[in-house]
Amino acid sequence: MTEENKRHLEIDIIAHTLKVLRNWKLLCITFVIAGAIGMVVAFNTPKLFTSTVILAPEISAGASVSGNLADLASNFGVDLNGKSSLDAIYPEIYPAVFSSTDFVLSMFDIPVRLKDDSNVRTYKMHLTKDLKMPFWNYPSLWLSEMLKKPDPASKGKNGEVDPYFLSRNDTELAFAISKSIGCLVDKKTSEITISVTDQDPVVAAIIADTLQHRLQNYIIEYRTKKARTDYEYYKALVEDARKKYVKSQELYAEFCDANVDVILMGVNNERDQLENEMQINFNLYNQMMAQMKAAEAKVQERTPAFTVIQNAYTPQKASSRPRIVTLIMFLFLGLVIDFIWMLVLSDKQRDEIYVRFKKLH
């Protein structure tokens, strides 16, 4: 760009700005209207509060990759340790667990209370009755209520929500919940960040704390499932072996009591046979007991530990956009409209719009 063009552009900008400022009455009217609309929008937009929990799960030692290689890969956002694990549920898949329908539907019955109301209600009841809605959403809500067909409740056998036949209302609630909860996993450190957003800060803290414990229980139940199955299996075998041993012990004792001081060879042989059978059952009982103890230790070994870096807390400041920012946005929008009105439209076009506006009134 030549020096002359630069000077011409600067003159144009200054001239256009002066042209807008000369019509300061229109600019003030635009600012007042934009500011009034911005205030209405800002004060009718519900505040949102976010509570966060940070966890550090235990990584299985047997599934780790070479340290240097894992560190090098983590610099590029790749977690070789987590992906090489034999577990199907590794940290990167936790967000998918949170967004699953079964997990979201299980949150309907979580008991919550509000900051200004200590009465306990379910999370579903809170979402349907306690949340505030901006006034500009009411027309679309009324229209949808008028046009939609009857929506029968989807209840299972025990009055629970049936995930196979969800009603429209339950589907919308599940979608709203999945949008209000978040789960982020740091691929380098495997830290899990759980966040919950709600209009009430206490509800956000309660749901975040509940999600933390439910995720821990979900992971523990998955990782210990086979070990617990083995433990229950060996526990049943121990009980069966104990009964056989007690029964053979009673038979041996009864036979010995009934044949005291008998020296017949046949009696001695039968006594030895009962004693051997009792010893075999006793050895089997001991073996099954050792297997059950090993399976019980395996359950403890497979149970992962979690380090809670940050517990759930009641947020004091809203996480939504501040009202002053909304007001500034509308004032800037009014300024842009005023510039367009003064600079883009010609005097003739503005006069025509004025004439049409007067005819309408």
C-alpha positions, 0 to 999 in steps of 0.5 A, spaced: 500 500 500 502 506 497 503 512 502 497 516 499 493 510 499 494 509 507 493 517 508 486 516 504 484 510 508 486 514 515 482 520 512 476 516 510 476 512 517 476 519 521 471 522 516 466 516 517 467 516 525 466 524 525 459 523 521 457 518 526 459 522 532 455 528 529 449 525 529 450 524 537 442 524 538 441 517 534 447 514 537 445 516 544 438 513 543 441 506 540 446 506 546 440 507 550 435 501 547 441 496 546 443 497 554 436 496 556 435 490 551 442 488 554 439 489 561 433 485 560 437 479 557 442 479 562 437 479 568 433 474 565 439 469 564 439 464 570 446 464 573 450 457 572 454 454 578 460 449 576 463 444 581 469 440 580 472 434 582 479 431 580 481 424 581 488 420 580 486 413 579 491 407 580 494 405 574 495 397 574 503 396 574 502 389 570 500 393 564 505 399 564 510 400 558 517 402 558 518 408 562 522 412 557 517 410 551 511 412 555 514 419 557 516 420 550 509 418 547 505 422 553 509 429 550 504 428 544 498 426 548 498 419 547 498 414 553 501 407 552 500 405 559 492 406 559 491 403 552 496 397 553 492 395 559 488 388 559 482 392 562 476 394 557 475 400 561 481 405 561 481 412 563 480 415 556 473 411 556 470 414 562 467 420 558 463 415 554 461 411 561 458 418 563 454 419 557 451 412 557 444 412 557 444 407 563 449 411 567 445 418 566 438 414 568 441 412 574 442 419 576 434 421 576 433 418 583 439 422 586 437 426 593 439 433 592 437 440 596 437 447 594 441 452 597 435 456 600 431 450 601 433 444 605 427 440 603 430 433 599 427 432 592 430 427 587 434 430 581 429 429 576 424 433 580 429 438 581 430 439 574 423 439 572 420 444 577 426 448 580 430 450 574 428 457 572 427 459 564 428 465 560 422 469 558 424 468 551 423 460 551 416 460 553 413 461 546 417 455 543 415 451 550 408 453 549 408 451 542 411 445 543 406 443 548 400 444 544 403 440 538 406 434 541 402 428 542 401 425 549 407 422 552 406 416 556 410 415 562 416 409 561 416 405 567 419 398 568 416 393 573 418 396 580 416 403 577 423 405 575 425 408 568 425 403 562 431 404 558 428 401 552 422 405 552 424 412 554 418 417 554 420 424 550 420 427 557 425 422 560 429 423 553 430 430 554 432 430 561 437 425 560 440 429 554 440 435 559 443 431 564 449 429 559 450 436 557 451 439 564 456 433 566 463 433 564 468 428 564 475 430 562 481 425 562 489 428 562 492 423 557 499 425 560 497 424 568 491 420 567 487 425 572 480 425 571 476 431 572 469 431 573 464 437 573 457 439 574 453 445 572 447 447 575 443 453 577 444 451 584 451 451 587 449 446 592 446 441 587 452 442 583 456 440 589 452 434 591 451 431 584 459 432 583 460 428 589 455 423 587 458 422 580 465 421 584 463 415 588 459 412 582 465 412 578 469 409 583 464 404 584 463 402 577 471 402 576 472 397 582 466 393 580 469 392 573 476 390 575 474 386 581 468 382 577 472 376 575 476 376 582 469 376 586 466 371 581 472 366 583 471 368 590 464 366 590 465 360 587 471 357 592 466 359 597 461 355 595 466 349 594 469 350 601 462 350 604 460 343 600 467 340 602 466 342 610 459 339 609 462 332 607 468 333 612 463 334 617 459 328 615 465 323 614 467 325 621 461 323 624 460 317 621 467 315 623 466 317 630 459 313 630 463 307 627 468 307 632 463 308 638 459 302 636 465 297 635 469 299 641 474 293 643 472 289 637 479 286 634 475 283 627 479 284 621 473 286 617 471 291 622 478 294 622 478 295 615 472 298 615 474 303 620 481 305 616 476 306 610 472 311 614 478 314 617 481 315 610 475 318 607 475 323 613 482 325 611 481 325 604 475 330 605 479 334 610 485 335 605 480 337 600 477 342 605 483 345 607 485 346 599 478 349 598 479 354 604 486 356 601 483 357 594 478 361 597 483 365 601 487 366 595 481 369 591 479 373 597 486 376 596 486 377 589 479 381 590 483 386 594 489 386 589 485 388 584 481 393 587 484 400 585 485 406 589 483 413 588 487 419 590 482 425 591 486 431 589 480 436 589 473 434 593 467 437 591 465 444 593 459 449 593 461 454 588 461 461 590 461 465 584 457 463 578 461 460 572 456 463 567 457 469 563 457 475 567 452 480 566 456 486 565 459 482 559 452 481 556 451 488 557 457 490 553 456 485 548 449 489 546 452 496 547 457 494 542 452 491 537 448 497 538 454 501 536 455 496 530 448 497 528 449 505 528 455 505 524 451 501 519 445 505 519 450 511 518 455 509 513 452 503 509 445 506 508 445 512 503 441 519 505 436 517 500 435 510 503 435 513 510 429 518 508 425 512 505 425 508 511 423 514 515 417 516 510 415 508 511 416 508 518 411 515 519 406 512 514 406 505 519 404 510 525 
